Each structure stands twice: as structure tokens, then as C-alpha cells.
Amino acid sequence: MSSNNEGPLYSSGNFEIIMNHVLHNLCTLDKGDRAVGTPAQWQDLEQLSNELKAYSDKRNILYLADYILKDERGLIECNKSTLRVRLTQIGRDLCAQWLRE
């Protein structure tokens, strides 16, 4: 991630921004489905990650978003073969909140 002469590439604030950006966009895409009680639809995680213009390494952002939202928080589930994700019920329940790292 970084050489011995450099600090970490991302701070906890960066993780918080990445996590909330992807979650907010998933929630926006899922709003209509939540309103009528239908299951969350699969969305393109790569596209959502690419929308974070402040970070140049989009592949790194994709993996960080997947790790934070799926592995650490359980807010999304992922189809690894297609890089598509959808909100879990826990993720849907947190749509109106700003998450802290």
C-alpha cells in the first residue's frame, strides 16, 4: 500500500468518506424498492467506486468499499463474479444515517 518512507495511503477519514459515499449511492438507487417493499436490486460496485473523483486508484477504492461495507459492517452482499452488490436489510435500515469509522 505504501513504501517505508510514506505514511498510510488512506486515513480513517478517507475510509469514512468511501464507506458513506458508496452506501449513500446504493441507498439512492434502492429508494424506490424500499418504498414498495421489494428486495434490493444488484448494483455495479465498480461504477459506484469510480464516482469518487478525489481518489486516483479506483481499484483500491472498490476493494476498500467492499471490505468496509461487506466484511466489517455487513451492509452489503456481493456477487464477486460480476462486481455487483446490493444492500442487506441492515444496510437498508441505515440509509438515512452518516456512518462513523
N, C-alpha and C positions, 0 to 999 in steps of 0.2 A: 504494500500500500504506500509506504513512504520509505525513503532511504534513511540511513542513520543520522544524516545531517538535517533532516527535515522533521517538523512536527507531524502530528496526525493530519491526514487529508481532510477529515471532517470532524467538527466539534459536536457536542451534544445538541447544540442549537441547530446545526445542519440536519441532524437526524430528525429533530422535531419538525423542521420545515418540510423535509422529504415525506415523512410519515403523514403529516396533515394535508399536504398538497394532494397526494395520491388518494387518501381517504376522502377528502372533500370532493374531488372529481368523481370518484366512484359513487359517492352519495348523491351527487347531482345527477349522474346517469341513472341511478336507481330510484330516484324520487317518484316517478310515475308508477313503477312496480310496487313500491312500498304503499303508495296511496290506495291501490286496488287490491293489495294483499297477495300479489303474485310473487313467485320466487325471484331472487336476484338473477339478472342475466350476466353472462360471461362478457368481460370487457378486456381490451388489449392493454396489458401492463406495460408493454414496450412503448406504446403511444402515450400513455399517461406519464411515464418516466421522461420521455423526450420533451414533454411540455415544460419541464423545469429548465428554463434557459440559463440560469445562473451557474449551472454545473456542466462542465465540458465532457466528462466521462459518463455518457448516458448509460452504458452497460453497467457501470458501477452503481449508478442510481437505481437501475432496475433491480439489481441483486439486493441492495440495501432496503429498498421498499418491500420486496418480497420477504426478506428476513425479519424486518421490524414488524410488518403488519401481519404476516402469517405465523412465523415461528415464535416471536416474542409475545405478540398480543392476541393472536387467534382471531383477527378481524376480517381476514380474507381466506379463501381457499384458492388453490392454484391448480391449473392443468398445465403441467410442466412441458408437455409436448407442443402446446400451442401458445404458451406465454399468456394465456388468458386467465383472468381472475374474477372472482365475484365476492361480494360481501357475505360474511357469515351473519347469523342473527345478532351476535354480539356487535359486529361492525355496524349493522343497520341501527342498532339501538344507540350507538354513539355518534350518529351522523351529525347531530346538532352541536357537538362539543369540540373544543380545541384540546387535543391530547398533549400532555407533557411528557418529556423524555424521562 
